[in-house]
């Protein structure tokens, strides 16, 4: 960003790109961040990603996802 002469930027990233966007956010570089399925997005043992997958399933298929 420095080499390109950019100050703050709006960042969007998926997977590793989401992780990089969060790392830049920790350094105060982005104006905003949108991260899709960021790598390392959940702490070890945090199973809340299952709730995200169920919500995505419902959006794609309607109704409720099987538990």
C-alpha positions as CSV (number, residue, x, y, z in Angstrom):
1,X,0.0,0.0,0.0
2,X,2.9,2.3,0.8
3,X,4.6,1.6,-2.5
4,X,1.4,2.3,-4.4
5,X,0.9,5.6,-2.5
6,X,-2.3,4.4,-0.9
7,X,-3.4,5.7,2.5
8,X,-6.5,4.0,3.8
9,X,-8.3,1.6,1.6
10,X,-11.5,-0.5,1.8
11,X,-10.4,-4.2,1.7
12,X,-12.2,-7.3,0.7
13,X,-10.7,-10.7,1.0
14,X,-11.6,-14.4,0.9
15,X,-9.8,-17.1,2.8
16,X,-6.1,-16.1,3.0
17,X,-7.1,-12.7,1.6
18,X,-9.5,-12.2,4.5
19,X,-6.7,-13.1,6.9
20,X,-4.4,-10.6,5.3
21,X,-7.1,-7.9,5.5
22,X,-7.5,-8.6,9.2
23,X,-3.7,-8.3,9.7
24,X,-3.7,-5.0,7.9
25,X,-6.7,-3.9,10.1
26,X,-4.6,-4.7,13.2
27,X,-2.1,-2.2,11.8
28,X,-4.7,0.5,11.2
29,X,-4.4,0.4,7.4
30,X,-7.9,-0.2,6.1
31,X,-10.9,2.2,6.2
32,X,-13.1,-1.0,6.3
33,X,-12.7,-4.8,6.0
34,X,-15.0,-7.4,4.6
35,X,-13.7,-10.9,5.0
36,X,-15.3,-14.0,3.6
37,X,-14.3,-17.2,5.3
38,X,-11.1,-15.8,6.6
39,X,-8.3,-18.3,7.3
40,X,-7.8,-18.6,11.0
41,X,-11.2,-17.0,11.7
42,X,-12.1,-19.3,14.6
43,X,-10.2,-20.1,17.7
44,X,-9.3,-23.8,18.2
45,X,-12.3,-25.6,19.7
46,X,-14.7,-22.9,18.7
47,X,-17.5,-24.7,16.8
48,X,-19.6,-21.6,16.0
49,X,-18.6,-22.0,12.4
50,X,-21.3,-24.6,12.3
51,X,-23.9,-21.9,12.9
52,X,-22.5,-20.0,10.0
53,X,-22.7,-23.0,7.7
54,X,-26.4,-23.7,8.8
55,X,-27.3,-20.0,8.0
56,X,-25.6,-20.3,4.6
57,X,-27.5,-23.5,3.9
58,X,-30.8,-21.9,4.7
59,X,-30.1,-18.9,2.5
60,X,-29.2,-21.2,-0.4
61,X,-31.9,-23.8,0.0
62,X,-34.6,-22.1,2.1
63,X,-36.1,-23.6,5.3
64,X,-33.9,-25.2,8.0
65,X,-30.7,-27.1,7.6
66,X,-30.5,-30.5,9.2
67,X,-28.8,-30.6,12.5
